[in-house]
Each structure stands twice: as structure tokens, then as C-alpha cells.
Amino acid sequence: MFSLAVVLAACSGTTNLQTGTYRYLYDYESRELHPEYLLYHDSDDSSQIWFRVHSSELLYSRANSSSPFQAKIGLKASLMDKHGVVKDTLAIRIVDAMRDQSGWLTGNFRLAIPQGEWSLLVTMSDLSKGSEQSAYLRVDKTSPLTSQNYLLVNYESDEPIFTGFVSPGQTVEVYSARNAEVRSAQLFRINGEVKLPPPPFSPNQPELPTLQGAVVQNANLIEPGHWSFVIPGGNYFFTHDEMLKSGLSIKTSGAFYPEVRQVSSLEWPIRYITTKTEHEDIQKNNYPKKQIDQFWIECAGSKDHARELIRIYYSRVEEANLYFASFTEGWRTDRGMIHLLFGNPAKVTRWENTEIWQYGEEGTPGMLQFVFRKVDSPFSNNVYLLDRDPNFRPYWEKMVQTWRSGRVYAE
């Protein structure tokens, strides 16, 4: 396990946020650190901020030959209102961490977060290496029923599940301190599978899941505010909300999610660039991996180039899982679909409920823009739908053909 030596400082002040235009916001490879965060509101006036970062990304050093190797991490959190003004809550923590056996450094700290909607700017620094990475988190503390009032934990490891995805058959625990006095918790299994989003030129929007026809499952109450249950497979919704408008979404995926390390994780992402017949042949084949490899070799023209295409494509699948996951895997979403085929946009303009992705130079005939709008969903606060347009058809077909002719290269 890890040990934490914490130095905590607090100060106050107001600072306006800078522009909402970003370059390579979703470019995983351009960053040295890839920390993940999880918010848990366990009281009315403060919250836990869980973090984890893989130890392979940190620089471990020691003071002398007899002392242990350690990584030194700085964490700074700034809470901002909807206007981007920092509100008298700035916390700085310095962490000395021992490398743990799993490869992850996991910990948490507490921040004074009042009720309401906020933005949280968290910056992690590797103090030994001199690198840092910032992330903006949406804070929804409007009621005790929103998803951030629930902490999903792996029963075996007793550690938070950052992604919200579990393996079929896994036992999980849910904590909800702000609902400890409420006994009417419900666990629903959602019917149906999440379909791939239609292409960007389609007149149809993706089908969003609903609780219509959902089956109520048993959740074992261990003590007030603490439940345990097994997830056999499928998607689930845990809630105290009688109106069923907010709660915790629990999804199942492969054992290595968000990574692509199983044959089952290879099949469906390539549906965006295969024909229906090609994809059905892959599914029916007794050795689907061999069929998938053959598809890429035919696209690339050689095994060496096929390996590069596979690396690029499935790296984008993993990036999409990290950035765009909602009620389903990130690559199955609108933003994930565009990310897979078109890659990282040259510019992302973001504000409260909208993202605009720009490809190509601004003002040139080849410039392309995709507009995504946030949709309220009880299952996730990360659901964005694309403004579809029939004029996207030639761009989409050209990009599909670019992949199929092996002319996509690393960015």
C-alpha cells in the first residue's frame, strides 16, 4: 500500500477563469501525467476528492542509499462558481507516496464544498520531475441524490471504482453518508443494450437508456448509508430518488476497461469503418481475432503498417473510454465516435453545456466543426449529443475510406 505525508495550506481570493478555448484537450499522448479524480459528497459542507495516478508516470527518488524510493506529488484544488470566480476555498496538499504493488497511487483529501453547482480545478504536480496536469471537474451538490453523493467501491480491494465500470460477477459496495437515514434505496437493472450512435449525417439521434421496464434487484443493507450487492452483468441504477431522476449509474465492461486487452474489446469499435457484412463475418468467425487482423492487413497493405493502424485506432478507443464514458463506454458515444475516426481536434471551445470541435485551419475551405450539446441524464453528467447534419456525409465517408486505405498516421 501507500503512505501519505500531507502538508495542507489554505488561502482565499477571487480569480477569473481564462478563455474556454483549448488545444488538444483530449490528446492523451501530449501529457506526462494522467491523474483520475472522483468526487464524493459525504457531508453538507465538505466533500472528499479521491485521486489516483499510475506510479509508472511518477519520478521516484530517495535522499540516500538507505532511504526508500518516494514520489513527491503536489495537489491544488480551486472551487469556482458558474462565472469562473474562485470562492475562498483553495487547498494545497503535498504527498509523499510509497509505490504500491498494483502500480496505482490512490488517496483522498477533503475540501470545503457547500451545496450548489460548482467547478473544481484540480492540479497535480510531480514535484521531483517538475511536471503538472490540470483538470476541471463538474461539482453537483444540488441535492443528496445526485451521483456524486454515492461512492462505489470494489468489495475485494476496498478501493473506489473511478470509472464506474465493473466486471460481470463483481461484488461492489455503495456508500452514501448523506442518505444514511433513508432506507428506501432501490437498485434497477436496465433492460436492453446500448446501440452504436448513428453516423454524424444521420437524421436520427442515439437512443438514450431509460428506466422503463427496468427490473428491481436486491441490495444488501450492511449498515445505514452502506450497501453491498453483486453485479452479474449489464447496466444498473442505484438511487434514493422516488422520482428516479438522479442516482448512481453502474456499468459492466471487460476486466481491463478502459484498456483494450481482450478480443471482445476489439470487435465492436471497428464497426464504424466496416461494412455490415464484414462485421457479421467477424462475429460469426470461430477465431474473430484472426478475422480482425486480416481486416487491418487488407486496409494497411502489410503487417507492419497494420500494426501501426491498430495501435492508433485502439489507442483512440482507450482515450475515448477515459474522456467520454457516460452510461456506456466512451467509444460508443458521439464524441467517442468522432474522436476515433477524426482524431484530436485542432481546437476545442467549451462552455457550460456545449463543446465545439474544430478540425483544420480556421477560415479555410477544409475547416470542419462538430458541435456537441450536453444532455441531462439520470445516468451520467457526461452525456453530449452531436448536432447532426446531412452535410457531414462526404467528410465521414472520406474519413472511413482513409482508414480503409491505410492512410491514417499518428498525430
C-alpha positions in Angstrom: 0.0 0.0 0.0 1.0 3.7 0.0 1.7 6.2 2.7 0.7 9.8 2.6 2.6 12.6 4.3 0.4 15.7 3.9 1.1 19.4 4.1 -2.2 21.4 3.9 -2.4 25.1 3.2 -5.5 27.2 2.6 -6.0 30.7 1.2 -8.7 32.8 -0.2 -9.2 35.1 -3.1 -11.0 35.6 -6.4 -9.6 34.9 -9.9 -11.4 35.0 -13.2 -11.0 31.9 -15.4 -9.2 32.4 -18.7 -10.6 31.6 -22.1 -12.7 28.4 -22.7 -10.8 27.6 -25.9 -8.4 24.7 -25.6 -5.9 23.0 -27.9 -5.6 19.2 -27.7 -7.9 19.0 -24.7 -8.3 15.3 -25.3 -4.8 14.5 -26.5 -3.7 11.8 -24.1 -0.2 11.4 -25.5 0.7 15.1 -25.1 0.5 14.8 -21.3 3.1 13.3 -18.9 0.6 12.8 -16.1 -2.9 11.2 -16.4 -4.5 11.5 -12.9 -8.0 10.5 -12.4 -10.4 12.0 -9.9 -13.6 11.1 -8.1 -15.9 13.4 -6.0 -17.8 12.1 -3.1 -20.1 14.4 -1.1 -20.2 12.9 2.4 -21.5 15.9 4.3 -23.4 19.1 3.6 -20.4 21.4 3.9 -17.4 19.4 2.7 -16.5 16.6 0.3 -13.9 14.0 -0.4 -11.8 14.3 -3.6 -10.3 10.9 -4.4 -7.4 10.8 -6.8 -5.2 8.2 -8.4 -2.2 8.2 -10.8 -0.2 5.3 -12.1 3.2 5.0 -10.4 4.9 4.5 -13.8 4.3 8.1 -14.6 6.0 9.4 -11.5 9.6 10.0 -10.8 10.7 8.1 -7.7 13.9 9.2 -5.9 15.5 8.8 -2.5 17.5 11.0 -0.2 20.3 8.5 0.3 21.1 4.8 -0.4 19.4 3.6 2.8 16.1 5.5 2.4 13.2 4.2 0.3 12.3 5.5 -3.1 9.5 8.0 -3.0 7.4 10.2 -5.3 6.5 13.7 -4.3 3.2 15.0 -5.5 1.6 18.4 -5.1 -2.2 18.7 -5.3 -4.0 22.0 -5.6 -7.8 22.4 -5.8 -9.7 25.6 -6.5 -13.5 25.8 -6.2 -15.2 28.2 -8.6 -18.7 29.4 -9.1 -20.5 29.3 -12.5 -18.9 32.6 -13.5 -15.4 31.1 -13.1 -14.6 33.1 -9.9 -12.6 31.3 -7.2 -14.6 31.3 -4.0 -12.4 31.5 -0.8 -11.5 27.8 -1.0 -8.1 26.9 -2.2 -6.4 23.8 -0.7 -2.8 22.6 -1.3 -1.6 19.2 -0.3 1.9 17.8 -0.7 2.0 14.0 -0.8 5.0 11.6 -0.1 4.0 8.3 -1.6 5.4 4.8 -1.5 4.9 2.8 -4.7 2.2 0.2 -4.2 2.1 -3.3 -5.7 -0.8 -2.6 -8.1 1.0 0.2 -9.8 -1.5 2.8 -8.7 -1.1 5.6 -6.2 -4.5 6.2 -4.7 -5.6 8.7 -2.0 -8.1 11.4 -1.0 -8.3 14.7 0.7 -11.2 16.8 2.0 -12.3 20.2 0.6 -14.9 22.6 2.0 -17.6 22.4 -0.7 -21.0 24.0 0.1 -24.3 22.9 -1.5 -24.9 24.0 -5.1 -23.3 23.7 -8.5 -19.6 24.5 -8.9 -16.5 23.9 -11.0 -13.4 22.4 -9.4 -9.9 23.0 -10.9 -7.5 20.3 -9.6 -3.8 20.4 -10.5 -1.5 17.5 -9.8 2.3 18.1 -9.8 5.2 15.7 -9.8 7.5 17.8 -7.7 10.5 15.6 -8.4 10.0 15.8 -12.2 8.7 19.3 -12.4 5.6 18.4 -14.5 2.0 19.1 -13.8 -1.5 18.4 -15.2 -4.8 20.2 -14.5 -8.4 19.0 -14.8 -11.8 20.7 -14.5 -14.4 18.7 -12.6 -18.1 19.5 -12.5 -19.5 19.6 -9.0 -23.1 18.8 -8.5 -24.2 19.2 -4.9 -27.6 20.5 -5.5 -29.2 17.6 -3.6 -28.2 14.5 -1.6 -29.5 12.4 -4.6 -27.0 13.3 -7.3 -24.4 10.7 -8.4 -21.6 12.4 -6.5 -23.3 11.5 -3.2 -22.5 7.9 -3.8 -19.1 6.2 -3.5 -18.8 2.9 -5.5 -16.2 0.6 -4.0 -14.6 -2.7 -5.1 -15.5 -5.2 -2.3 -12.3 -7.2 -2.7 -9.8 -4.3 -2.8 -11.8 -1.8 -0.7 -10.8 0.9 -3.2 -13.1 3.3 -5.1 -14.1 2.4 -8.7 -13.1 5.5 -10.6 -14.5 4.6 -13.9 -18.0 3.4 -12.7 -17.4 0.2 -14.8 -17.2 -3.2 -13.1 -16.6 -6.7 -14.3 -19.6 -9.1 -14.6 -19.9 -11.1 -11.4 -18.1 -8.5 -9.3 -19.3 -7.7 -5.8 -19.4 -3.9 -5.1 -20.3 -1.7 -2.2 -22.0 1.7 -2.2 -21.6 4.3 0.5 -23.9 7.3 0.8 -23.4 9.2 4.1 -25.9 11.9 3.1 -28.6 9.3 2.7 -27.7 7.3 5.8 -31.1 7.9 7.3 -33.0 6.9 4.2 -33.8 3.2 3.9 -35.7 3.2 0.6 -32.8 2.6 -1.7 -33.5 0.9 -5.0 -31.3 -1.0 -7.4 -32.6 -1.3 -11.0 -31.2 -3.4 -13.8 -31.7 -1.6 -17.1 -33.1 -3.6 -20.0 -31.6 -3.6 -23.5 -28.2 -3.0 -24.9 -26.7 0.4 -25.8 -26.5 0.7 -29.6 -23.8 2.4 -31.5 -24.5 6.1 -32.3 -25.8 6.8 -35.8 -23.2 8.5 -38.2 -23.0 12.3 -38.0 -25.0 12.8 -41.2 -28.0 10.7 -39.9 -31.3 12.4 -39.1 -31.5 10.2 -36.0 -30.0 10.7 -32.6 -28.6 8.0 -30.4 -31.0 6.0 -28.2 -30.6 7.0 -24.6 -31.3 4.4 -21.9 -34.4 4.7 -19.7 -35.7 3.0 -16.6 -38.9 1.9 -18.4 -39.2 -1.8 -17.9 -36.1 -1.9 -15.5 -36.1 -4.8 -13.1 -35.7 -4.1 -9.4 -32.8 -6.0 -7.8 -31.9 -6.6 -4.2 -29.2 -4.5 -2.4 -28.0 -5.8 0.9 -28.1 -3.1 3.6 -24.9 -3.6 5.7 -25.5 -0.5 7.9 -27.1 2.9 7.4 -25.5 4.5 4.3 -23.7 1.3 3.3 -25.0 -1.3 0.8 -23.4 -4.4 -0.9 -24.5 -6.4 -4.0 -23.3 -8.5 -6.9 -23.3 -7.1 -10.5 -24.0 -10.2 -12.8 -23.7 -8.2 -16.0 -25.5 -5.3 -17.8 -26.2 -1.8 -16.6 -27.6 -0.8 -13.2 -29.0 2.3 -11.5 -28.8 2.8 -7.7 -31.0 5.6 -6.2 -32.9 7.0 -3.3 -34.8 9.3 -5.6 -38.5 8.5 -5.7 -38.8 10.4 -8.9 -35.9 8.4 -10.4 -34.2 11.4 -11.9 -30.8 11.1 -10.2 -28.7 8.4 -8.7 -25.6 6.2 -9.3 -25.0 4.5 -12.7 -23.1 1.2 -12.5 -21.9 -0.3 -15.8 -20.2 -3.6 -16.7 -17.4 -4.0 -19.3 -14.3 -6.1 -19.9 -12.0 -6.9 -17.0 -9.3 -4.4 -18.2 -11.6 -1.4 -19.1 -10.7 1.3 -20.1 -7.9 -0.6 -21.8 -8.3 -2.7 -24.9 -6.7 -6.0 -23.9 -9.4 -8.6 -24.8 -10.6 -9.9 -28.2 -14.2 -8.9 -27.2 -12.9 -5.3 -26.9 -11.6 -5.4 -30.5 -14.8 -6.4 -32.3 -17.3 -3.6 -31.9 -15.1 -0.5 -32.1 -14.2 -1.2 -35.7 -17.9 -1.3 -36.7 -17.6 2.4 -37.6 -15.3 1.5 -40.5 -16.5 -1.9 -41.6 -19.5 -2.8 -43.7 -22.4 -4.7 -42.1 -21.3 -7.9 -43.8 -17.7 -7.6 -42.8 -18.7 -7.1 -39.2 -21.1 -10.0 -39.2 -18.4 -12.2 -40.6 -16.1 -11.2 -37.7 -18.8 -12.0 -35.1 -19.6 -15.4 -36.6 -16.0 -16.5 -37.0 -14.7 -19.1 -34.5 -11.5 -17.1 -34.4 -12.5 -13.4 -34.5 -9.1 -12.1 -33.7 -7.7 -13.7 -36.9 -10.5 -12.1 -38.9 -9.9 -8.7 -37.3 -6.2 -8.9 -38.1 -6.9 -9.8 -41.7 -9.2 -6.8 -42.0 -6.4 -4.5 -40.8 -3.8 -6.1 -43.1 -6.1 -5.6 -46.1 -6.5 -2.0 -45.1 -2.8 -1.4 -44.5 -1.3 -3.5 -47.3 1.3 -5.0 -44.9 1.6 -6.5 -41.5 3.9 -3.8 -40.2 1.6 -0.9 -41.3 -1.4 -2.9 -40.0 0.2 -3.0 -36.5 0.6 0.8 -36.6 -3.1 1.3 -37.7 -4.2 -1.0 -34.9 -2.1 0.9 -32.4 -3.5 4.3 -33.5 -7.2 3.1 -33.7 -7.3 1.3 -30.4 -5.3 4.0 -28.6 -8.1 6.3 -29.6 -10.6 3.7 -28.2 -8.9 3.8 -24.8 -8.7 7.6 -24.9 -12.4 7.8 -25.6 -13.1 5.5 -22.7 -11.2 7.8 -20.4 -12.6 11.1 -21.6 -16.2 10.4 -22.9 -17.6 7.5 -20.9 -21.2 8.1 -19.7 -23.9 5.5 -19.4 -21.8 3.4 -21.8 -18.2 3.0 -22.9 -16.6 6.2 -24.2 -16.1 4.9 -27.7 -19.8 4.2 -28.1 -20.7 7.9 -27.5 -21.0 10.7 -30.1 -17.8 12.4 -29.0 -16.0 9.0 -28.9 -17.2 8.2 -32.4 -15.8 11.4 -33.8 -12.6 11.0 -31.8 -12.0 7.5 -33.2 -12.3 8.5 -36.8 -11.1 12.1 -37.0 -8.6 12.1 -34.1 -7.8 15.1 -31.8 -9.4 18.3 -32.9 -7.1 21.3 -33.5 -9.2 23.3 -31.1 -12.0 22.7 -28.6 -14.2 25.5 -27.5 -16.1 24.7 -24.3 -18.6 26.4 -22.1 -21.2 25.2 -19.7 -23.3 23.0 -21.9 -21.6 23.0 -25.3 -18.4 21.8 -26.9 -17.3 22.8 -30.4 -14.5 20.7 -32.0 -12.6 22.3 -34.9 -10.6 20.4 -37.5 -8.4 22.2 -40.0 -7.3 25.8 -40.1 -9.9 28.4 -39.2 -11.3 30.3 -42.2 -10.1 27.7 -44.8 -12.4 25.7 -47.0 -11.2 22.4 -45.3 -12.2 23.5 -41.8 -14.8 21.2 -40.2 -16.7 21.8 -37.0 -18.7 19.4 -34.8 -21.0 20.8 -32.1 -21.9 18.7 -29.1 -24.5 19.7 -26.5 -24.8 18.4 -23.0 -28.0 16.4 -22.3 -29.5 15.9 -18.8 -29.5 12.3 -17.9 -30.1 10.4 -14.6 -27.3 8.0 -15.6 -24.4 10.4 -16.2 -23.4 14.1 -16.2 -21.1 13.4 -19.2 -23.7 12.9 -22.0 -23.1 15.1 -25.0 -25.0 14.7 -28.3 -23.8 15.8 -31.7 -25.7 18.3 -33.8 -26.1 16.0 -36.8 -26.2 17.4 -40.3 -26.5 15.7 -43.7 -23.6 17.8 -45.0 -21.3 15.7 -42.8 -21.8 12.7 -45.2 -18.9 13.4 -47.6 -16.5 14.2 -44.7 -17.5 11.0 -42.9 -17.2 8.8 -46.0 -13.8 10.2 -46.9 -12.5 9.5 -43.4 -13.8 6.0 -43.4 -12.1 5.4 -46.8 -8.9 7.0 -45.4 -8.8 4.3 -42.7 -9.7 1.5 -45.0 -6.9 2.5 -47.4 -4.4 2.7 -44.6 -3.7 6.4 -44.9 -4.2 7.4 -41.3 -1.0 8.2 -39.4 -0.1 9.0 -35.8 -0.8 12.6 -34.8 
